[in-house]
Amino acid sequence: MLIPLLLGITFITFSLAKALPGDPVYSMVGERASPEIIEKIRTELGADKGILRQYGGYLQLLARGELGRSYYTNRRVAEDIAIKAPQTFKLAFAAMLIAVPAGLLLGLSAALSRRRWVDRAISGLTISGLSLPVFWSGLMLMFLLSLKLKLLPPSGTGGLQFVLLPAMTLSLPALASLARVTRVAVLDIRAMPYIRTARAKGLGDLRIISAHVMRNALIPVITVIGLDFGSYLSGAVLTETIFGWDGIGRFAMEGIIKRDYPVIMGCILVSTLCFVLVNMMVDLLYQYLDPRLRKR
Amino acid sequence: MLVLGLSCSTEQRPKGQIVYRLNADPTTLDPAYIVDVTGGAIAAKLFNGLVRLDAELRIVSDLAHTWEILDKGCTYVFHLRDNVSFSNGRAVVADDFKYSFERVLSPKGRSPNTWVLDKILGAKAYSQGRADTISGVEVLDRHTLRIRLESPFAPFLQLLTMTAAFAVPQEEIQRLGPDFAVHPVGSGPFVLQEWRHNTELLLLRNAAYYAGVPPMERIRYRIIPEDLTAVTEFELENIDVIGVPAYEYSRLRSSKKWNRLLSSSQGVNTYYLGFNCARPPFDKPELRKAVARAVDRETILRTFYEGRGRLASGPVPDVLRHWPAPVLPSYAPVYGTGRARQTAPGKRDIPPAINFYVNADQEVVDIAEIIQWYLRKAGIEVKIKQLEWSAYKAAINNGEADMFWLSWWADYPDPENFLFPLFHSSNHGAGGNRSRYSNKEVDRLIEAGQRSEDERLRDDYYMKAEHIIAEESPWVFMWHKTEYTLRQPRLKNYRMYPIYSIDKGTEVSF
C-alpha cells in the first residue's frame, strides 16, 4: 500500500511543482548571465526534456535509492535531509511532550468542572491557543523568556535550551485542540451506562476516571495526537523560521521558493513517509486500546 | 525552575570572536559559482584575487604587488608576491590564476560568472571547447602573469576584484570535487573551520596571512532568517553587527543609546521602475515620461522610506558619476483630471490597465501601491501583479511585464556596470537589460567608453550615454538606497563598506 501511495504523491508533487510559474535557472545564474549559460544549465538539469521524461528520470534516481542533488548548493538532498530530519523530529517530539500531558490535563479538568468557571477559563485558553498564529505567540514567548527574563536563547539549533522556546510555541495549537477533544470525549464517556455500572460497583472517582473514562476517551485523543505529530514531523515552517531552527520545514520552504525541485521532492517524500508511519502506529494503538478492533 | 537550571541566554563566547548575522545560508563558497552577496562577502575573507578594492573604491594591489598596462589597454602584466600561500601550505603562483580562470570558463563547468572573464583573448573559444587553453592568459614565470584582452576594456581591473577571479588551488579541487563548495581552501586572512548549514559558519584567522595576522581570532556567522529574532539576539549581545531592518530604523535613530552606533554606507545601487520598451504601451518615451512626472519620488523617499536613500538623477549612482547629472522630468501633479492620458500623444494606445509586476516583498508591494495611487491621480490605471521571486524573475526576464520594480547593485564600482548590462541592446532579459531598451547611439557610446583608455574621454562617452538614457526614460530612476548597520559599543575600527568584496575582515577588533 505504501509504495503506490508514495508513487502517487511523487507524481502529483512533481506535476504541481513543474506547473508553477518560475524557472530555477534564472535564480541560479544571478543578475546577469549569457543565454548560452542559461541554455547549458537547462540541458544539464534535463529541464529541456518533456515532463514525463523528467519524471521518469526522477523515478530512476529513486530506484537507485537516491534523492538527487540540490540545483543551487549541489549537495546531496538525502544528506541534507539526514541532518534536518532528526532536528525536526526533536522539535516535534518536544512539542508533543509538552502538548500531550498539558492538553490531557486541561481537557480532563474542564470536563470534570463542566460549566463552572474552570471550564470556562480553560475553554477561553484553548480558543486562543487555536486561533493565535504561531508567529505572534512565538515572538511573544521570545520577548518574554529571552529578551526580558533572559532565560532561553532566542534562536539556534541544538540542545534542550534551544528546543524549549520553539517547542512551547509549536505545542500551543496542539495542546489546545487536544484539550478540547479530551473534554468532549470525557463528557461523552461519563454519560455511558457502563460508568453508572462502575459507580454502582462502588468504585471511587479516581479509579473510574483512570480505568474507565480515560482509557475509552483516548481513542479520539490518540487520533488528534497522531495527526498533529504527523504534521509536525513534516516540518513547522513558521516556528523553524522564527527561531532559526534547522528543520525540514524551512528546508522545504526554501526549496519551494527557489524552485529547487530535487529538494521539494525529497522533503515531500520524507514527510509523506513520516505521516503514513505515524498514522500506522496510531492504528496499532487503537487495537491495543480497544479490544474490539483486534483481529481474531 | 527546570528552565532556570539550564538558562544561559547571553552565551559564553570565546575571546576574540566577532559574530555577524546572515539571513540565509550561502549557496556555495566556491568562488567560481558564487552569485549571492552573502557568499561573496564570506569568500572575500577566504580567498584573494590579483587586485582588490579599498574602502574608497580604488583598485589596490592584492596578490599582485604591481602591474603594467600595455598595448593601449590590451595587455596586462601582473607581478605576483612571492610570500603568499594557500592555507594548505602551498605557495600561490601564477599558474594558480591560469588554472582558476580556466576553471570558470571551462566548457565542462557551469559557472554563471563567465562574463567576468570573457573579455580575455581566446576566452570564448576556450569556453566553447574550441581551444585547449585560454590563449590570452600566459604564465611568463612563477610570479609573472600576462593577460591579453580581445579589445581594450577599461574596467578590466575592476572585474578582477570579483569572486570569479579569485585564486583557488587545483590540488584541493581535484581532491574534493563538488565538495570544494563546502570545504573551500584559499589564501585569505581567514580559513573556514566549520559550516553547519542553515545554522552557522565559523572562520578562524590565518596566522600565515601575507598581509599580517588579522586582529580577530574568529568570525562567526549565525544564520537567522527572521529580522525580529536577529534584533533580539543583538539586544542580548549575542551578535556584534546587524543590518538595520526598515521598521527598526526610526526607533534606533532616535535612541540615544544606539544612534551613535549606527553606521551607514551610501549604496552603490539604483532602484527603479522599469518599463518594457519593446512593446506598447511603453515603446515610446512620451508615456514613460508621463509616468515619471506623475510619481512624486521625493515624497515617497522622504516619508515611506524615511530618507534612507538619495534621489537618483539617472541610472549611475552619484558616487560613481564624475560628470554633470542629467536633468530628469520633475514631478507635475495632475489631480483627478486624467491629463496625462490626454497629454500622452498615443493615448489610444494605453490599454485599459497596465500590468505592474512586483515581487511579493511587503516593502515593494507597499511602494507599488503608492505608485499605483499616484498614477491613478494622473489618469493611468495600473494593475499590480505580485509574484514570488523566482516566478517574478522569469516573468520580467521574458518580458511579460509592462512595468516592474527592481534594483541594481554594483558588481564593481564603475559607471560601466550601471550602463552596459542595463541598457546595451545585447543584454535584453536575463543579461540585465530587463526594460529591453535599445538605442544604437547608446550602444555605441557605451562600447566606446569600455574601450577608451583616457579617463576623461571615457567619462565623456558615459555622460552622453547617460543623458540620452535619462531623456528617453526607459526607467523611472527612483533612488540610491542607503544601508545601515548597528554595532555593539565594544567594536573598534568597524566600518561599513558599499561593496561586499572590500571587507577582508582585517580591520575590525574589540
Interface residues (C-beta under 8 A of the other chain):
Chain A: L20 P21 G22 D23 P24 Y26 S27 M28 V29 G30 E31 R32 A33 S34 P35 I37 I38 K40 I41 E44 R69 Y72 T73 N74 R75 D80 I83 K84 L139 M142 F143 L145 S146 L147 K150 L151 L152 P153 P154 S155 G156 T157 L160 Q161 L164 T241 I242 F243 G244 D246 R250 F251 E254 I257 K258 R259
Chain B: V3 L4 L6 S7 C8 S9 T10 E11 A24 T27 T28 V35 D36 R110 S111 P112 N113 T114 W115 P178 A181 V182 R196 H197 N198 T199 R222 I223 I224 P225 E226 L228 T229 T232 E233 E235 L236 N238 L387 E388 W389 S390 A391 Y392 K393 A394 A395 N397 W408 W409 D411 P421 N427 G429 A430 G431 G432
